[in-house]
Amino acid sequence: MGYGWNVLPHPPYSPDLAPSDYWLFGDMTRAFEGRSFNSRGAVEAALKQYFASRPAGFYRNGIHKLRERWRHVVDNDGQYN
C-alpha cells in the first residue's frame, strides 16, 4: 500500500536538509542566547514556554522550506553552501 509519496535521493544525514537543524535549532539558539539555567527544572520550564510560544505556522514554514533547501543542494551537486 503506497502513500503517494515520492522518495527523494539525499544523503542519510544532512544538516541543511534536516528541518530540526536548519529551522528549529537555529531559532532555539537565538531564543536562548545569553541565558543560563541553574537546574534541569529551569531548562524544562524554558523549553515548555518556548514551544508554547511558537505559532502553528512556525513548524509549517520550516517544513515548506525543506523543498527549496533540497533543490539548492541538488542544483549544487550536494554542496550545502
C-alpha contacts under 8 A as a table, 3 or more apart, distances in Angstrom:
res1	aa1	res2	aa2	distance
2	G	5	W	7.53
10	H	14	S	7.97
11	P	14	S	6.24
13	Y	17	L	7.83
13	Y	18	A	7.51
14	S	17	L	5.29
14	S	18	A	6.21
15	P	18	A	5.27
15	P	21	D	5.63
15	P	22	Y	6.59
16	D	19	P	7.77
16	D	21	D	7.13
16	D	22	Y	5.90
16	D	69	R	6.90
16	D	80	Y	6.45
17	L	21	D	7.81
17	L	22	Y	7.22
17	L	66	L	6.36
17	L	69	R	6.46
17	L	70	W	6.31
18	A	21	D	5.36
18	A	22	Y	6.40
18	A	66	L	7.89
19	P	22	Y	5.36
19	P	23	W	5.31
19	P	24	L	6.69
19	P	62	G	6.11
19	P	63	I	6.44
19	P	66	L	6.77
20	S	23	W	5.61
20	S	24	L	4.75
20	S	25	F	5.88
21	D	24	L	6.12
21	D	25	F	5.25
21	D	26	G	6.81
22	Y	25	F	6.57
22	Y	26	G	6.07
23	W	26	G	5.65
23	W	27	D	6.33
23	W	62	G	5.62
24	L	27	D	5.30
24	L	28	M	6.14
24	L	62	G	7.67
25	F	28	M	4.90
25	F	29	T	5.98
26	G	29	T	5.10
26	G	30	R	6.43
27	D	30	R	5.22
27	D	31	A	6.16
28	M	31	A	4.93
28	M	32	F	6.08
28	M	50	Y	7.89
29	T	32	F	5.38
29	T	33	E	5.81
30	R	33	E	5.17
31	A	50	Y	7.87
32	F	35	R	5.49
37	F	40	R	7.65
37	F	42	A	5.89
37	F	43	V	6.10
38	N	42	A	6.78
39	S	42	A	5.24
39	S	43	V	6.59
40	R	43	V	5.11
40	R	44	E	6.18
41	G	44	E	5.04
41	G	45	A	6.07
42	A	45	A	5.13
42	A	46	A	6.14
43	V	46	A	5.13
43	V	47	L	6.14
44	E	47	L	5.12
44	E	48	K	6.15
45	A	48	K	5.17
45	A	49	Q	6.20
46	A	49	Q	5.12
46	A	50	Y	6.05
47	L	50	Y	4.92
47	L	51	F	6.17
48	K	51	F	5.35
48	K	52	A	6.06
49	Q	52	A	5.11
49	Q	53	S	6.05
50	Y	53	S	5.24
50	Y	54	R	6.71
51	F	54	R	5.54
52	A	55	P	7.86
54	R	58	F	6.21
55	P	58	F	5.48
55	P	59	Y	7.81
56	A	59	Y	5.98
56	A	60	R	6.81
57	G	60	R	4.91
57	G	61	N	5.89
58	F	61	N	5.33
58	F	62	G	6.50
59	Y	62	G	5.16
59	Y	63	I	6.45
60	R	63	I	5.25
60	R	64	H	6.18
61	N	64	H	5.01
61	N	65	K	6.16
62	G	65	K	5.27
62	G	66	L	6.73
63	I	66	L	5.29
63	I	67	R	7.81
64	H	67	R	6.15
64	H	68	E	7.81
65	K	68	E	5.47
65	K	69	R	6.24
66	L	69	R	5.09
66	L	70	W	5.95
67	R	70	W	5.15
67	R	71	R	6.18
68	E	71	R	5.02
68	E	72	H	6.18
69	R	72	H	5.07
69	R	73	V	6.38
70	W	73	V	5.21
70	W	74	V	6.24
71	R	74	V	5.09
71	R	75	D	5.96
72	H	75	D	5.17
72	H	76	N	6.18
72	H	80	Y	7.57
73	V	76	N	5.17
73	V	77	D	6.28
73	V	78	G	4.89
73	V	79	Q	5.73
73	V	80	Y	5.54
74	V	77	D	5.23
74	V	78	G	5.67
74	V	79	Q	8.00
75	D	78	G	7.63
76	N	79	Q	5.32
76	N	80	Y	7.46
